[in-house]
Amino acid sequence: MKIAFDALPLVSERITGIGWCEAGQTTAMARLYPENEYLYNFFSQKGDTQKSERIKQFLDTGIKTNTADFSGYLYRLISNFIPLPYCKFFGSDCDITHFFNYIVPPNVKGKAVVTVHDMVYKAFPETVRARTKYMLDTGLKKSMKRADIIVTDSEFSKTEIIKYFPQYQDKIRVVPCGVDLNKFHPCSDTDRIKRVKRDFETGEEYFLYLGTIEPRKNLERLIEAYAEFVKNTDNPPNLVLAGGKGWLYDNIYAKAEKLGIEKKVIFTKYIPSEDINALMCGAVAFVFPSIYEGFGMPPLEAMACGVPVLTSGEASLPEVTGNSAVIVDAYSVNSIAEGLDRIYSDRNLRERLSREGRERAEKFTWDKSAEILYRVYRELI
């Protein structure tokens, strides 16, 4: 087969969870099934070398690049209203083209696959950036109609898509995400962990959240719960909130100051990829009480590192963590506070979660994810 992947999530200035999902699935597939030809499609105007540099890290499995000299932003803007053919830019000889970020453009030759990660823009529209919501409101229904197969990350997300778009039920296939066990694993390099703690001023003991700083991650309630936990704990660990700013984050930053615990709540600077493993492994526990996730990769990555996890019982998160995490009520400050106290005060519990979490994470590798996705492609051809 000749298979093309829309590489927009990989060449963007900051790779998000969608990009890492695409990277994990595509590189694993190219390595497992080298008999096929693979391409990364992306728009790149003359003189723009940054995108080519960003994608280099994903090319060592033999995937080639296929670029079009046009503005990707302009193409997405125009094609949302005028059917500007995708094939005019990227050719018409691919058997399958897979779009990992919700939108299938018009006139894709061969079979089209789209990944729809979640329905947060429908379920919690107030937590979604206006520009993103507008794009999905105007484009997602057309996109799913154009697609031959709709891939989603979890059974929960499949149920959500069917709730809002029942006419596409027969097209949906579940392909769980994975975790890179070479990148996320227990770290025995104590010097490296000490350096990361010093560089990011975490303090010796800390709870860690790693992800986008935005409303649906439930960080205001987490900070309130942490404030309750601090009142009843001698020498409590810090709460470290690490990740890029999403939107509507001002209230999150202000919450710790309002509660008088700003010295205990640490908002870090940007965390380089090479420091994430040590930062996770240095944590007392990983805390992720999100209200809505299509899959929830950060808790899985923490589990692979052998770090005890506290997460909510919402959306797909129990599907990912199983019984290998402390599950709390995302909407209850008391429940989150009790969960923090439980995971901090019970060493035996942390040791069990560490062991069981690693075992659980081994069930979600990118190789397994790629194998399931490849069966979807074979189904189409």
C-alpha positions as CSV (number, residue, x, y, z in Angstrom):
1,M,0.0,0.0,0.0
2,K,0.9,3.6,-0.4
3,I,-0.1,5.4,2.7
4,A,0.0,9.2,3.4
5,F,-0.3,10.8,6.8
6,D,-1.3,14.5,7.2
7,A,1.7,15.8,9.2
8,L,0.3,19.1,10.4
9,P,0.3,18.0,14.1
10,L,4.0,17.0,13.7
11,V,5.3,20.2,12.1
12,S,3.4,22.7,14.3
13,E,5.5,24.9,16.6
14,R,4.4,22.9,19.6
15,I,3.5,19.2,19.4
16,T,0.4,18.4,21.5
17,G,-1.0,15.1,22.5
18,I,-2.6,14.7,19.0
19,G,0.9,15.1,17.5
20,W,2.4,12.5,19.8
21,C,-0.4,10.1,19.0
22,E,0.3,10.5,15.3
23,A,4.0,10.1,15.8
24,G,3.6,6.9,17.9
25,Q,1.2,5.2,15.5
26,T,2.9,6.2,12.2
27,T,6.5,5.4,13.2
28,A,5.6,2.1,14.8
29,M,3.6,1.2,11.7
30,A,6.4,2.0,9.3
31,R,8.8,-0.1,11.4
32,L,6.4,-3.1,11.7
33,Y,5.2,-3.1,8.1
34,P,8.1,-1.8,6.0
35,E,6.7,-3.4,2.8
36,N,4.5,-0.3,2.3
37,E,5.4,3.2,1.1
38,Y,4.7,5.9,3.7
39,L,4.5,9.7,3.2
40,Y,4.2,12.7,5.6
41,N,2.1,15.3,3.7
42,F,2.4,19.0,4.8
43,F,2.2,22.5,3.4
44,S,5.6,24.3,3.4
45,Q,6.2,27.5,1.6
46,K,9.6,28.2,0.0
47,G,12.1,29.4,2.5
48,D,10.3,27.8,5.5
49,T,12.8,25.3,6.8
50,Q,11.4,25.0,10.3
51,K,8.8,22.4,9.4
52,S,11.3,20.2,7.7
53,E,13.6,20.5,10.7
54,R,10.7,19.6,13.1
55,I,9.7,16.5,11.2
56,K,13.3,15.1,10.9
57,Q,13.0,13.3,14.2
58,F,10.2,11.1,12.8
59,L,11.9,10.0,9.5
60,D,14.3,7.3,10.7
61,T,11.8,4.6,10.0
62,G,11.8,5.4,6.3
63,I,8.7,7.6,6.1
64,K,9.3,10.2,3.3
65,T,8.1,13.8,3.1
66,N,5.7,15.2,0.5
67,T,5.4,19.0,0.7
68,A,3.2,21.5,-1.1
69,D,4.3,25.1,-1.7
70,F,1.3,26.9,-0.2
71,S,0.1,28.3,3.1
72,G,-1.4,25.5,5.2
73,Y,-3.4,28.1,7.2
74,L,-4.8,29.7,4.0
75,Y,-5.7,26.2,2.6
76,R,-7.6,25.2,5.8
77,L,-9.4,28.6,5.8
78,I,-10.4,28.4,2.1
79,S,-11.3,24.7,2.0
80,N,-13.7,25.1,4.9
81,F,-15.9,27.0,2.5
82,I,-14.7,26.3,-1.0
83,P,-13.9,22.7,-2.1
84,L,-10.3,23.4,-3.0
85,P,-9.0,19.9,-3.9
86,Y,-6.5,18.4,-1.6
87,C,-5.3,16.1,-4.4
88,K,-4.1,19.2,-6.4
89,F,-1.5,19.7,-3.8
90,F,-0.5,16.2,-2.7
91,G,-1.3,14.0,-5.7
92,S,-3.8,11.2,-6.3
93,D,-1.9,8.0,-6.2
94,C,-2.2,7.1,-2.4
95,D,-4.3,4.2,-1.4
96,I,-5.0,5.8,2.0
97,T,-4.6,9.2,3.5
98,H,-5.0,9.6,7.2
99,F,-5.9,12.9,8.9
100,F,-5.1,12.8,12.7
101,N,-6.7,16.2,13.6
102,Y,-10.5,15.9,13.0
103,I,-10.7,17.5,9.6
104,V,-10.7,15.8,6.2
105,P,-10.3,18.3,3.4
106,P,-12.2,18.1,0.1
107,N,-11.3,15.8,-2.8
108,V,-8.8,13.4,-1.2
109,K,-8.1,10.6,-3.7
110,G,-8.1,7.1,-2.5
111,K,-9.5,6.2,0.9
112,A,-9.7,8.8,3.7
113,V,-9.3,8.0,7.4
114,V,-9.8,10.7,10.1
115,T,-9.1,10.5,13.8
116,V,-11.7,12.2,16.0
117,H,-10.2,12.2,19.4
118,D,-13.1,13.4,21.5
119,M,-16.3,15.4,21.6
120,V,-15.2,18.0,24.1
121,Y,-16.4,20.8,21.9
122,K,-19.9,19.4,22.2
123,A,-19.8,18.2,25.8
124,F,-18.0,21.1,27.3
125,P,-18.0,23.9,24.7
126,E,-17.1,26.5,27.4
127,T,-13.7,24.9,27.8
128,V,-12.7,25.0,24.2
129,R,-10.9,27.8,22.4
130,A,-13.3,29.8,20.2
131,R,-11.3,29.3,17.1
132,T,-11.2,25.5,17.6
133,K,-14.9,25.4,18.3
134,Y,-15.7,27.3,15.2
135,M,-13.5,25.0,13.0
136,L,-15.3,21.9,14.4
137,D,-18.7,23.5,14.3
138,T,-18.3,24.3,10.6
139,G,-16.1,21.4,9.5
140,L,-16.5,18.2,11.5
141,K,-19.8,16.9,10.1
142,K,-18.5,17.4,6.5
143,S,-15.2,15.8,7.5
144,M,-16.9,12.6,8.9
145,K,-19.0,12.4,5.8
146,R,-15.9,12.5,3.6
147,A,-14.1,9.9,5.7
148,D,-14.3,6.2,4.8
149,I,-13.4,5.3,8.4
150,I,-13.5,7.3,11.6
151,V,-10.8,6.3,14.2
152,T,-11.2,7.3,17.8
153,D,-9.0,6.7,20.9
154,S,-11.4,4.9,23.3
155,E,-14.7,3.2,23.7
156,F,-15.8,6.3,25.7
157,S,-15.1,8.5,22.7
158,K,-16.9,6.2,20.3
159,T,-20.0,6.4,22.5
160,E,-19.7,10.2,22.5
161,I,-19.4,10.5,18.8
162,I,-22.4,8.3,18.3
163,K,-24.3,10.4,20.8
164,Y,-23.8,13.5,18.7
165,F,-23.4,12.0,15.2
166,P,-25.4,8.7,15.2
167,Q,-25.4,8.6,11.4
168,Y,-21.7,7.7,11.3
169,Q,-21.9,4.8,13.8
170,D,-20.9,2.2,11.3
171,K,-17.8,4.0,10.3
172,I,-16.2,4.3,13.8
173,R,-13.2,2.1,14.8
174,V,-11.5,2.3,18.2
175,V,-7.7,2.4,18.2
176,P,-6.3,3.0,21.7
177,C,-3.3,5.3,22.0
178,G,0.0,4.0,23.4
179,V,3.0,5.0,25.5
180,D,6.7,5.0,24.5
181,L,8.3,2.7,27.0
182,N,11.7,3.8,25.9
183,K,10.9,7.3,26.9
184,F,8.7,6.7,29.9
185,H,10.2,4.2,32.4
186,P,11.4,4.1,36.0
187,C,14.5,6.4,36.3
188,S,17.3,5.1,38.5
189,D,19.6,8.1,37.8
190,T,19.2,10.0,41.1
191,D,21.6,12.8,40.0
192,R,19.4,13.5,37.0
193,I,16.3,13.6,39.2
194,K,18.1,16.0,41.6
195,R,19.1,18.3,38.7
196,V,15.5,18.4,37.4
197,K,14.2,19.2,40.8
198,R,16.8,22.0,41.1
199,D,16.2,23.4,37.6
200,F,12.4,23.6,38.0
201,E,12.4,24.5,41.7
202,T,10.0,21.7,42.5
203,G,11.1,21.2,46.1
204,E,12.2,17.8,47.4
205,E,8.7,16.3,47.5
206,Y,5.9,17.2,45.1
207,F,2.7,16.1,43.5
208,L,3.0,16.6,39.7
209,Y,0.4,17.6,37.1
210,L,1.8,17.6,33.5
211,G,-0.5,18.8,30.7
212,T,-2.1,21.9,29.2
213,I,-3.0,24.6,31.7
214,E,-6.7,25.0,30.8
215,P,-10.2,24.8,32.4
216,R,-11.2,21.2,31.4
217,K,-8.1,19.8,33.2
218,N,-9.9,20.8,36.5
219,L,-6.9,22.6,37.9
220,E,-8.9,25.1,40.0
221,R,-10.5,22.3,41.9
222,L,-7.2,20.6,42.2
223,I,-5.6,23.7,43.8
224,E,-8.6,24.0,46.2
225,A,-8.3,20.4,47.2
226,Y,-4.6,20.8,47.7
227,A,-5.3,23.8,49.9
228,E,-7.5,21.5,52.1
229,F,-4.8,18.8,52.1
230,V,-2.1,21.3,53.2
231,K,-4.2,22.3,56.2
232,N,-4.1,18.8,57.6
233,T,-0.6,17.7,56.7
234,D,2.8,18.4,58.3
235,N,5.5,19.4,55.8
236,P,3.2,18.7,52.7
237,P,4.8,18.2,49.3
238,N,4.5,21.0,46.8
239,L,2.0,20.9,44.0
240,V,3.8,21.3,40.7
241,L,1.7,22.3,37.6
242,A,3.8,21.8,34.5
243,G,2.7,22.4,30.9
244,G,2.0,24.9,28.2
245,K,-0.7,27.5,28.6
246,G,-3.9,26.7,26.9
247,W,-6.6,29.3,27.2
248,L,-8.7,30.8,30.0
249,Y,-5.8,30.1,32.4
250,D,-5.7,33.4,34.3
251,N,-8.1,32.1,37.0
252,I,-6.0,29.0,37.5
253,Y,-2.8,31.1,38.1
254,A,-4.8,33.4,40.5
255,K,-6.4,30.6,42.5
256,A,-3.2,29.7,44.5
257,E,-2.6,33.3,45.5
258,K,-6.3,33.8,46.4
259,L,-6.0,30.7,48.8
260,G,-2.7,31.9,50.2
261,I,-0.7,28.9,49.1
262,E,1.2,30.5,46.2
263,K,4.6,29.4,47.7
264,K,3.5,25.8,47.7
265,V,2.0,25.7,44.1
266,I,4.8,25.8,41.5
267,F,4.0,26.7,37.9
268,T,7.1,25.6,36.0
269,K,8.7,27.0,32.9
270,Y,8.6,24.9,29.7
271,I,9.6,21.3,30.3
272,P,12.0,20.0,27.6
273,S,11.1,16.5,26.4
274,E,14.3,15.0,27.7
275,D,13.5,16.2,31.3
276,I,9.9,14.8,31.5
277,N,10.9,11.3,32.5
278,A,13.1,12.5,35.5
279,L,10.4,15.1,36.5
280,M,7.8,12.4,36.6
281,C,10.0,9.9,38.4
282,G,10.9,12.4,41.1
283,A,7.2,13.0,42.0
284,V,5.4,11.5,45.1
285,A,2.4,11.0,42.8
286,F,1.0,12.2,39.5
287,V,-2.3,14.0,39.8
288,F,-4.7,14.4,36.9
289,P,-8.4,15.0,37.9
290,S,-9.5,16.1,34.4
291,I,-13.2,16.3,33.7
292,Y,-13.0,15.2,30.0
293,E,-10.4,13.2,28.1
294,G,-10.7,11.3,24.8
295,F,-7.9,9.0,26.1
296,G,-5.7,10.6,28.7
297,M,-2.1,9.9,27.8
298,P,-0.3,11.7,30.8
299,P,-1.6,9.3,33.5
300,L,-0.5,6.4,31.3
301,E,3.0,7.9,30.8
302,A,3.2,8.4,34.6
303,M,2.2,4.7,35.2
304,A,4.9,3.6,32.8
305,C,7.4,5.5,34.9
306,G,6.2,3.6,38.0
307,V,4.7,6.8,39.5
308,P,1.5,6.4,41.6
309,V,-1.4,8.1,39.9
310,L,-4.5,9.9,41.1
311,T,-7.1,10.6,38.5
312,S,-10.8,11.2,38.1
313,G,-13.5,8.7,37.2
314,E,-14.6,10.8,34.3
315,A,-14.7,10.1,30.5
316,S,-12.1,7.6,29.3
317,L,-9.7,7.8,32.3
318,P,-10.9,4.7,34.1
319,E,-10.6,2.9,30.7
320,V,-6.9,3.8,30.6
321,T,-6.0,3.4,34.3
322,G,-8.2,0.4,35.2
323,N,-7.7,-0.4,38.9
324,S,-4.1,0.9,39.0
325,A,-4.9,4.4,40.2
326,V,-6.6,6.3,43.0
327,I,-9.9,7.4,41.4
328,V,-11.6,10.5,42.7
329,D,-14.8,12.5,41.9
330,A,-13.7,15.3,39.6
331,Y,-16.5,17.6,40.8
332,S,-15.8,17.2,44.5
333,V,-13.0,19.2,46.1
334,N,-13.3,17.0,49.2
335,S,-12.9,13.8,47.2
336,I,-9.8,15.1,45.5
337,A,-8.4,16.3,48.8
338,E,-9.1,12.8,50.4
339,G,-7.4,11.2,47.4
340,L,-4.3,13.4,47.9
341,D,-4.1,12.5,51.6
342,R,-4.6,8.8,50.9
343,I,-1.9,8.5,48.2
344,Y,0.5,10.6,50.3
345,S,0.1,8.9,53.6
346,D,-0.1,5.3,52.5
347,R,3.3,4.1,51.3
348,N,2.1,0.5,50.7
349,L,-0.6,1.9,48.4
350,R,2.0,3.9,46.5
351,E,4.2,0.8,46.1
352,R,1.2,-1.2,44.8
353,L,0.1,1.5,42.4
354,S,3.7,1.8,41.1
355,R,3.9,-1.9,40.4
356,E,0.5,-2.3,38.9
357,G,0.7,0.9,36.9
358,R,3.8,-0.4,35.1
359,E,2.0,-3.7,34.3
360,R,-1.0,-1.7,33.1
361,A,1.1,0.6,30.9
362,E,2.7,-2.4,29.1
363,K,-0.7,-3.2,27.6
364,F,-0.8,0.2,25.8
365,T,2.3,0.2,23.5
366,W,2.5,2.1,20.2
367,D,3.3,-1.2,18.5
368,K,-0.1,-2.6,19.6
369,S,-1.8,0.7,18.6
370,A,-0.2,0.6,15.2
371,E,-1.2,-3.1,14.7
372,I,-4.9,-2.2,15.4
373,L,-4.7,0.8,13.1
374,Y,-3.1,-1.3,10.3
375,R,-6.0,-3.8,10.5
376,V,-8.3,-0.8,9.9
377,Y,-6.3,0.1,6.8
378,R,-6.4,-3.4,5.6
379,E,-10.2,-3.4,6.0
380,L,-10.4,-0.5,3.6
381,I,-8.2,-2.0,0.9
